Structure formats: C-alpha cells, structure tokens
Amino acid sequence: MSSYTKIDLPNGLRIIAEEMPHTHSVSMGVFTKVGSRYEPARLSGVSHFLEHMFFKGTPKRNAKQISEAIEGIGGMLNAYTSYDSTCYYAKVADIHFDRAVDTLSDMLLNSLFDPKEIEKERRVIIEEINMSLDSPGDWVHQLLDETMWGDQPLGRDIAGTAESVSGLSREDLIDYKDQHYTYPNTVVSIAGNISTDEMVDTWTKALSKYRSGQRFEPEPTHGTLPNNKLRLLNKATEQANFCLGLPAVSYADPDRRPLQVLNSVLGSGMASRLFQEIREERGLAYSVYSYTAEFNDAGKWVIYGGVEIGKVQDAIAACLTELRKLREEGITEEEIQRVKEQVKGGMLIGLEDTWSVASRNGSHILRYDSVIPVEQVVAEIEAVTREDVLRVAQRLITPESLYLAVIGPYDDEAMFTDLLGV
C-alpha cells in the first residue's frame, strides 16, 4: 500500500522518502536516536533542554525568524523529546519544501547556544516542570513511573527536575549534542508531493556538514521495583487522579498485537469497557482510559482515572474488577472483531496525512531499521485470536504486578493498599 525509498548513505545517515502526489503538502522530520533513556542521572533532562535550544537562534535567523520562516508561509514547525528519540519536524505546502529544509537544517547545524538564551530557556523549562507538578492529571502518570521503575531512566521525568536542569552547563549541552547528533544516529523522513530524487538530494546536501560518530543504545532497564507498589501524594485537589500500572511488553515482543487488541477493548475510546462501565453505567469518573507504552527492553500498561474525591476507591475497585474479568474470561468474539476494524480503520485513515506517514516511517526506521508494512500490521492484527488475548491477559494481569499512584486529599495509605491486597 505504501511505497517508500530508503537510502543508507556511506556516512551512516538514513533517509526515507515517500511520494504522495495526491496531496498539496510535504512533511519532514529529523529523528535523532536520543532521549531521556540515554541520560545519566546527573544530566537528567539534557535531551529535552537541547530540543528547546535548537529553536533559539543561528547566525542566519534569531528565534522569532525561525518560527516566522515556517509559520509565515502557513506551515507547522515543532519538535518533541521522548524516552527513546528526539524529533524536529515541519509540514508545509509543497511549494515551500526548500524553505523548510533550509530552516530545519540551519537549526541543527548552526544553533548558537548563546549563554543568555540558555539561561532564559532554563527558566522556561523549570517553569514547564513546575506547571506539570501543578497539574495532578499530568503528574500522576510521572508518579506511577517513579513507583514502577524507581531511579532508572524510565522512572525519571523526560524534562528532568528543577535541580538537574539548574545544573546543566553550556558545555554539557554542546558535548551531549556533539556525541549524539551525528549521521549514524539520525534518520530523515520525508513524505508528500515531491519527487523522491528531490527529497533525497536536497536533504543529502543540507546535512553535508553534519557530524560523524557512532550509534548509541539506551541505558538498560532493570525491571520494575518489587516493593512499594503504592505511591500516595496527599494534595488538596478538586478531583482525585489515579494511575494503575502493570509491566507489559517490549516493542519486539510477539505479544504486542494481542496486547494492542486487549488494551483497545479495555480502555481505548467510548466503546471500551472502562468508559462504558465506569463512566456511563456507574458515573464514577469523567475521564477514564488505558494506554500502553513500549520500549526496546520493557513496556507498561496503564489505566488512568480522574474522579470525584469521594469516589476514588469505588473507581479503582471497578478498574480492578475489569482487569480480573479480562484475566478470567478474556474478551468476546464481537469485541475482537470490532477492535480489529477499529485498529485497521484508524491506521488506514492516518496514511492520508503527510506528517502521519513521515512520522511513522521515521520512527520505524529508528526502532527496527525498516518500516513495517501496513499490510503486515493488518495481517498481524487479523491473526489475533480470543485465545491469544486471554493468554496475554493472564500473562500480564497478576496481583503482584499491580502498581498504583494516587494524587488527592488522602493521608491513609490503607484505603488503597487494601484494594491492591498488598
């Protein structure tokens, strides 16, 4: 269905291009294989700090001019940092392809790292961290990560802490950039109404003065913590927020497709069991859903709920009941067929957008060094059986695997440990 070209240059840079002639846009992302999982504790937050600094000016453009270069032509320019990668991306009308390439490559090659800008951005990032701490609905997810993984990269905030960010020097930023922002660690992914030859030639020239280096692997994950399954933060809030977490599968695990089906049935969308039972039938929560996250050597499966203060125990108990049902009974034939169509439909709709295609291609190259064909994913989803789903539910859902983080006006841990049976 998709038709892309992957070029491996002698310097180690990988370029993946996909023509989409039916569109009027072109999207491109520069994916770098570095994120918070690559950071020693002392440098916690450095990947995210670097992401911010690449927007702060070059000899050719100041920060405002970088934004105006793309937004001024109706385009989109942004970036993100994850545990495993950092990506800088733009989406523009196809007639502005060259300007987008010039802007992104200028940022990555020529950023000044002006000391005054570093200090300003340091304050911005610390405020970003503080803002997250003031938002219990966001903070509770990080609290769960700390509870599950402890003092290892998956247990730390991607943005770092106020203390770690305060300690990062200009030399730390530049040394980390020079070490990780290199040809072998980089994938450029482009999709849209531009010929493959033009995509590849333009980006090859744009990064002709990039840095040589080597590929790095993230810090290994040493499993979840065996004790301290509960983290309760006593905070005067208008609403209780909780996350139930379970260790799950890596992105190379053959059980990832059954888990995808299982998660969709449990908590993805308004037709899911959690939404129907906990919100629609029992009125216990306004927001309740589940999600998974996969890494090269670990994974997690999380249920989130935002509930009235007095209903938190009932809501958590109801979530645990739904998990037990999955472990004991699995899912119905009707559910598995509905979810298969949902997953396939969502994936195919996503292929209409140039950034969705460029993002999928680039992230797959970083993970697998190839793009998993959509047809293969559809076939793998179609092959999932009820027996597969039940087996994975029984593999993952066990009392000893449960972790719970709660933020709300509570000081009695026993009201939650009793629910978990710990």
C-alpha positions in Angstrom: 0.0 0.0 0.0 2.8 2.4 0.9 5.7 2.9 -1.4 8.8 4.4 0.2 12.5 4.6 -0.7 15.2 4.1 2.0 18.7 5.4 1.3 21.6 4.4 3.5 24.4 6.9 2.9 28.1 5.9 3.4 28.3 8.4 6.4 25.6 6.5 8.2 22.7 8.9 7.6 19.5 7.2 6.7 16.9 9.0 4.5 13.4 7.6 3.9 11.2 9.2 1.3 7.6 8.5 0.3 5.9 10.3 -2.6 2.3 11.3 -2.0 1.3 13.0 -5.3 -2.3 13.3 -4.4 -1.5 15.8 -1.6 -0.5 19.5 -1.6 1.8 19.3 1.3 5.2 17.9 2.3 6.2 16.8 5.8 9.7 16.1 7.0 11.2 15.1 10.3 14.7 14.8 11.5 14.7 11.9 14.0 17.6 11.5 16.4 18.1 8.4 18.4 18.5 10.1 21.8 16.1 10.8 24.6 15.9 10.6 28.4 16.8 6.9 28.4 20.3 7.8 27.2 21.0 10.2 30.1 23.0 9.5 33.2 21.2 10.8 36.3 23.4 13.9 36.5 22.3 15.0 33.0 18.6 14.3 33.5 16.7 16.5 31.2 19.6 17.3 28.8 17.9 15.8 25.7 14.8 17.9 26.3 16.9 21.1 27.0 18.7 20.6 23.7 15.4 20.3 21.9 14.5 23.8 23.2 17.9 25.3 22.4 17.8 24.3 18.7 15.0 26.9 18.3 16.8 29.8 19.9 18.8 31.2 17.0 21.6 30.7 14.4 23.8 33.3 12.7 21.2 33.3 9.9 18.0 33.6 12.0 17.0 34.6 15.5 14.4 32.6 17.4 11.5 34.7 16.1 12.7 34.4 12.5 13.0 30.6 12.8 9.3 30.5 13.7 8.3 33.0 11.1 10.2 31.1 8.4 7.6 28.3 8.5 4.6 29.8 10.3 4.8 32.8 8.0 4.0 30.5 5.0 1.2 28.7 6.7 3.3 25.8 7.8 3.9 24.0 11.0 7.3 23.7 12.9 7.7 21.8 16.1 9.7 19.2 18.0 9.3 16.6 20.8 11.6 14.6 23.1 10.6 11.1 24.2 12.4 8.4 26.2 14.0 7.0 23.1 14.2 9.8 20.5 14.0 13.5 19.7 12.4 14.7 16.5 12.3 18.1 14.7 9.6 18.4 12.1 7.9 20.7 9.7 4.9 20.5 7.4 4.5 23.0 4.6 2.8 23.4 1.2 4.9 21.5 -1.4 6.0 24.8 -3.0 7.8 25.7 0.2 9.8 22.5 0.5 13.2 24.1 0.1 12.5 26.7 2.8 11.5 24.1 5.3 14.7 22.0 4.6 16.8 25.1 4.9 15.2 26.1 8.2 15.4 22.7 9.9 19.0 22.0 8.7 20.1 25.5 9.8 18.8 24.8 13.3 20.5 21.5 13.6 23.8 22.6 12.1 24.3 26.2 13.2 22.5 26.8 16.5 24.4 29.3 18.6 23.7 28.1 22.2 24.0 31.7 23.3 24.6 31.8 27.1 21.9 34.4 27.6 19.4 32.2 25.7 20.4 29.1 27.7 19.7 30.9 31.0 16.3 32.2 29.7 15.4 28.7 28.4 16.5 27.1 31.7 13.9 29.3 33.5 11.3 28.3 30.9 11.9 24.6 31.3 11.9 24.8 35.1 8.5 26.6 34.8 7.3 23.8 32.5 8.3 21.3 35.1 6.5 23.3 37.9 3.4 23.6 35.7 3.3 19.8 35.3 3.6 19.5 39.1 0.6 21.9 39.4 -1.5 19.6 37.1 -2.3 16.4 39.0 -3.8 14.8 35.9 -0.4 15.0 34.3 1.7 14.5 37.4 0.1 11.2 38.4 1.5 9.5 35.3 5.0 10.5 36.2 4.3 9.5 39.8 3.4 6.0 38.5 6.6 5.8 36.5 8.7 6.6 39.6 6.8 4.0 41.6 7.2 1.3 38.9 10.8 1.9 37.7 12.5 3.9 40.5 15.8 5.6 39.9 16.4 4.5 36.4 15.7 6.4 33.2 12.1 5.1 32.7 11.3 6.3 36.2 12.5 9.9 35.6 10.7 12.8 34.0 11.8 13.4 30.4 12.2 17.1 31.3 14.4 16.3 34.3 14.0 18.0 37.6 14.4 21.6 38.6 17.7 20.6 40.3 19.1 18.7 37.4 18.1 21.3 34.8 19.7 24.0 37.0 23.0 22.1 37.0 23.3 21.7 33.2 26.1 23.9 31.8 26.6 25.1 28.2 29.4 22.6 27.9 27.1 19.8 29.0 24.6 20.7 26.3 27.2 21.1 23.5 29.1 17.9 24.5 25.9 15.9 24.5 24.8 17.3 21.2 28.2 16.5 19.6 28.1 13.0 20.9 24.5 12.1 19.9 23.5 14.4 17.0 25.5 12.5 14.3 25.0 10.8 11.0 24.6 7.3 12.3 22.2 8.4 15.0 19.9 10.3 12.6 17.0 9.4 10.3 15.4 12.0 7.9 11.9 11.1 6.9 10.0 13.0 4.2 6.5 12.4 2.7 4.5 14.4 0.3 4.1 15.9 -3.1 7.8 16.0 -4.0 9.8 13.5 -6.1 11.9 11.0 -4.3 15.1 12.2 -6.0 14.5 15.8 -4.9 13.7 14.7 -1.3 16.9 12.7 -1.1 19.2 15.1 -3.0 18.0 18.2 -1.1 18.5 16.6 2.4 21.8 15.0 1.5 23.2 18.4 0.6 21.5 20.1 3.5 23.3 17.8 6.0 26.6 17.5 4.2 28.4 19.2 7.1 26.8 17.2 9.9 28.8 15.3 12.5 30.3 11.8 12.2 30.0 9.5 15.2 28.6 6.2 16.3 25.2 4.8 17.3 24.3 4.6 20.9 22.0 2.3 22.8 19.8 3.4 25.7 20.6 2.6 29.4 19.2 -0.9 30.0 16.0 -1.2 32.1 16.4 -3.5 35.1 12.8 -4.4 35.6 10.1 -2.8 37.9 10.6 -2.4 41.6 9.4 -5.4 43.6 8.2 -3.5 46.6 6.4 -0.2 47.3 3.6 -0.8 44.9 1.7 2.3 46.1 2.5 5.9 45.9 0.1 8.3 47.6 0.6 12.0 47.3 -1.6 14.0 49.8 -2.6 17.1 47.9 -5.6 19.4 48.2 -7.2 18.9 44.8 -10.7 19.3 43.4 -10.5 15.9 41.9 -8.7 12.7 42.6 -6.3 11.4 40.0 -5.0 7.8 39.9 -3.0 5.6 37.6 -3.0 1.8 37.8 0.1 0.3 36.1 1.3 -3.1 35.0 4.7 -4.1 33.5 3.9 -5.0 29.8 5.8 -6.0 26.7 8.6 -4.5 24.6 8.1 -3.4 21.0 9.8 -6.6 19.8 7.6 -8.9 21.8 5.4 -11.2 19.7 2.5 -10.5 22.2 2.4 -6.8 21.3 -0.5 -7.3 18.9 -2.7 -9.2 21.3 -2.0 -6.6 23.9 -3.0 -3.9 21.4 -6.3 -5.6 21.0 -6.7 -6.2 24.7 -5.9 -2.5 25.5 -8.4 -1.3 22.9 -11.2 -3.4 24.4 -10.3 -2.3 28.0 -9.9 1.5 27.6 -9.5 2.9 24.2 -12.4 5.1 23.2 -16.0 5.5 24.2 -17.0 1.9 23.3 -14.3 0.5 25.7 -15.2 -1.5 28.8 -13.8 1.1 31.2 -15.7 4.0 29.6 -19.0 2.1 29.4 -18.8 0.6 32.9 -17.1 3.3 35.0 -18.4 6.5 33.3 -21.6 5.6 31.5 -23.1 2.9 33.8 -21.8 3.9 37.2 -20.9 7.6 36.8 -17.7 7.2 38.8 -15.3 9.2 36.5 -15.5 11.8 33.9 -12.2 10.7 32.4 -11.1 7.1 32.3 -8.9 5.3 29.7 -6.0 2.9 29.3 -2.8 3.0 27.2 0.4 1.1 26.5 4.0 2.2 26.0 6.6 0.0 24.5 10.4 0.3 24.6 13.2 -1.9 23.4 13.5 -3.9 26.6 10.4 -3.0 28.6 6.8 -1.8 28.5 3.9 -0.6 30.6 0.1 -0.8 30.5 -1.7 2.0 32.4 -5.2 2.8 33.4 -5.9 6.5 34.3 -8.9 7.9 36.0 -10.0 11.4 37.2 -12.8 11.1 39.7 -14.7 12.9 42.5 -12.8 12.9 45.8 -15.3 10.5 47.5 -15.4 8.0 44.6 -11.8 7.2 44.2 -11.9 3.8 46.0 -15.0 2.7 44.0 -13.4 3.8 40.7 -10.2 1.9 41.4 -12.1 -1.2 42.6 -14.2 -1.1 39.4 -11.0 -0.9 37.3 -9.5 -3.9 39.1 -12.8 -5.8 38.5 -12.5 -5.1 34.8 -8.9 -6.4 34.9 -10.0 -9.6 36.7 -12.7 -10.2 34.1 -10.2 -9.9 31.3 -7.9 -12.4 33.1 -10.6 -14.9 33.9 -12.9 -14.6 30.8 -11.0 -12.8 28.1 -13.0 -10.9 25.5 -16.0 -11.7 23.3 -15.9 -12.5 19.6 -17.9 -9.3 19.0 -15.3 -7.2 20.8 -12.3 -8.7 19.0 -14.0 -8.1 15.6 -14.9 -4.5 16.5 -11.4 -3.8 17.7 -9.8 -5.3 14.6 -11.8 -3.0 12.4 -11.1 0.0 14.7 -7.4 -0.5 14.6 -7.3 -1.1 10.8 -9.5 1.8 10.1 -7.5 4.2 12.2 -4.3 3.1 10.7 -5.5 3.5 7.1 -7.0 6.9 7.8 -3.7 8.0 9.2 -2.0 7.2 5.9 -3.8 10.1 4.2 -1.8 12.7 6.1 1.8 13.5 5.1 3.1 14.0 8.6 1.5 10.8 9.8 3.3 8.9 7.1 6.6 10.7 7.6 6.4 10.2 11.4 5.5 6.5 11.1 8.3 5.9 8.6 10.9 7.7 10.6 10.1 6.2 14.0 10.0 2.7 12.5 13.5 3.2 11.0 14.8 4.3 14.4 13.3 1.2 16.1 13.6 -1.5 13.5 15.8 -0.1 10.7 12.9 -0.8 8.4 9.3 0.2 8.0 6.8 -2.5 8.9 4.3 -2.6 6.0 0.8 -1.6 6.9 -0.4 -4.8 5.2 1.8 -6.8 7.7 0.4 -4.9 10.7 -3.2 -5.5 9.4 -2.4 -9.2 8.9 -0.9 -9.5 12.4 -4.0 -7.8 14.0 -6.3 -10.1 11.9 -4.4 -13.1 13.2 -5.1 -12.3 16.8 -7.5 -14.8 18.4 -9.5 -14.7 21.6 -7.2 -17.4 22.9 -4.2 -15.1 22.3 -5.9 -12.2 24.1 -6.8 -14.4 27.1 -3.2 -15.8 27.3 -1.7 -12.3 27.3 -4.2 -11.1 29.9 -3.2 -14.0 32.1 0.5 -13.3 31.5 0.3 -9.6 32.4 -2.6 -9.3 34.9 -1.4 -10.6 38.2 -1.9 -9.2 41.8 1.9 -9.0 42.3 2.3 -6.9 39.1 0.0 -4.1 40.0 1.2 -0.6 40.8 -0.9 2.4 41.9 -0.3 6.1 42.1 -2.9 8.5 43.6 -2.9 12.2 44.0 -5.7 13.7 46.2 -6.6 14.8 49.7 -5.8 11.5 51.4 -3.4 10.6 54.1 -4.4 7.0 54.8 -2.5 4.5 52.6 -4.5 1.6 54.0 -7.6 2.7 52.0 -5.6 1.9 48.8 -3.3 -1.0 50.0 -6.5 -2.9 50.9 -7.7 -2.5 47.4 -4.5 -3.9 45.9 -4.1 -6.6 48.5 -0.6 -5.5 49.5 
